[in-house]
Amino acid sequence: MENTSTHRDDIVRESYSARSQEYADLFGSVTSTHPTDRALVSSWAATLTGPVLDAGCGPGQWTDFLAACGPAVSGIDLVPEFVDRARTQFPDLTFEVGGFEALDAATESLGGVLSWYSLIHHSPQDIQTPLAEFARVIRPGGGLLVGFFEGATVGTFDHAVTTAYRWPVAELGQKLITAGFEVIETHTRTGRGYRPHGAITARRQSSR
Ligand SMILES: C[S@@+](CC[C@H](N)C(=O)[O-])C[C@H]1O[C@@H](n2cnc3c(N)ncnc32)[C@H](O)[C@@H]1O
């Protein structure tokens, strides 16, 4: 049987590759993001010590934003077109093509991981794998910030690129706890012109 994560990654890679220019034109600058999100990422970054990984960095706009906040930062994404663009646009930063289920980072070597809307294509059955990998690479006391589509129940919807999931905050929070994190803050926001938004900041526990 085909490995489901490889199959999902192939679909995600091909879907974003086909629309990478359009995506980057729409979302490739933090100026298109909500000011509340910029404030959250910035205040979260200020709590971190050590290098930060932007996991599923897309065109790299949040990687660049994080770098301006102070920490040493790098980005990883499945989509070569995004990584090429990020490298061109932000030549002082490091970007790699790859999957965040198996990171080339030593255990407990990172101060934090930003996963901004990059777990949205993972099913409830699959999401524990990347969360466990984030828990492996983040040092005890380090931080994880997850941005996602919020909803009353877990479910899929037709995201413009490929199928995505919405999550109740408590349910996704429980996944983080299972992976070895303590939930620190949760945020939700609704408004005209965008789907309900959620964000969770979490701290890596010292023992799993
Ligand atoms: C909705 S985009 C978000 C991109 C960026 N974080 C942003 O806020 O614009 C989701 C990103 O996650 C990446 N992604 C999804 N699954 C991934 C995986 N297993 N490993 C690495 N990147 C992944 C996709 O390639 C895509 O760039």
The ligand as an SDF file (V2000), in Angstrom:
LIG
                    3D

 27 29  0  0  0  0  0  0  0  0999 V2000
   -1.0480   27.4910    3.1750 C   0  0  0  0  0  0  0  0  0  0  0  0
    0.6380   27.3930    2.7860 S   0  0  0  0  0  0  0  0  0  0  0  0
    1.3590   28.3810    4.0630 C   0  0  0  0  0  0  0  0  0  0  0  0
    2.7180   28.8890    3.6740 C   0  0  0  0  0  0  0  0  0  0  0  0
    3.2930   29.9330    4.6110 C   0  0  0  0  0  0  0  0  0  0  0  0
    3.5160   29.3890    5.9350 N   0  0  0  0  0  0  0  0  0  0  0  0
    2.3840   31.1360    4.6510 C   0  0  0  0  0  0  0  0  0  0  0  0
    1.8900   31.4900    5.7410 O   0  0  0  0  0  0  0  0  0  0  0  0
    2.1650   31.7490    3.6030 O   0  0  0  0  0  0  0  0  0  0  0  0
    1.0650   25.7450    3.3200 C   0  0  0  0  0  0  0  0  0  0  0  0
    2.5300   25.4450    3.0730 C   0  0  0  0  0  0  0  0  0  0  0  0
    2.8910   24.2650    3.8070 O   0  0  0  0  0  0  0  0  0  0  0  0
    3.7650   23.5230    2.9900 C   0  0  0  0  0  0  0  0  0  0  0  0
    3.7260   22.1420    3.4630 N   0  0  0  0  0  0  0  0  0  0  0  0
    2.6440   21.3530    3.6110 C   0  0  0  0  0  0  0  0  0  0  0  0
    3.0020   20.1280    4.0580 N   0  0  0  0  0  0  0  0  0  0  0  0
    4.3480   20.1660    4.1970 C   0  0  0  0  0  0  0  0  0  0  0  0
    5.3150   19.2110    4.6330 C   0  0  0  0  0  0  0  0  0  0  0  0
    4.9590   17.9630    4.9850 N   0  0  0  0  0  0  0  0  0  0  0  0
    6.6180   19.5870    4.6830 N   0  0  0  0  0  0  0  0  0  0  0  0
    6.9880   20.8450    4.3040 C   0  0  0  0  0  0  0  0  0  0  0  0
    6.1210   21.7840    3.8740 N   0  0  0  0  0  0  0  0  0  0  0  0
    4.8240   21.4520    3.8160 C   0  0  0  0  0  0  0  0  0  0  0  0
    3.2060   23.7020    1.6030 C   0  0  0  0  0  0  0  0  0  0  0  0
    4.1240   23.3610    0.6090 O   0  0  0  0  0  0  0  0  0  0  0  0
    2.8440   25.1710    1.6060 C   0  0  0  0  0  0  0  0  0  0  0  0
    3.9110   25.9680    1.2020 O   0  0  0  0  0  0  0  0  0  0  0  0
  1  2  1  0
  2  3  1  0
  2 10  1  0
  3  4  1  0
  4  5  1  0
  5  6  1  0
  5  7  1  0
  7  8  2  0
  7  9  1  0
 10 11  1  0
 11 12  1  0
 11 26  1  0
 12 13  1  0
 13 14  1  0
 13 24  1  0
 14 15  1  0
 14 23  1  0
 15 16  2  0
 16 17  1  0
 17 18  1  0
 17 23  2  0
 18 19  1  0
 18 20  2  0
 20 21  1  0
 21 22  2  0
 22 23  1  0
 24 25  1  0
 24 26  1  0
 26 27  1  0
M  CHG  2   2   1   9  -1
M  END
$$$$
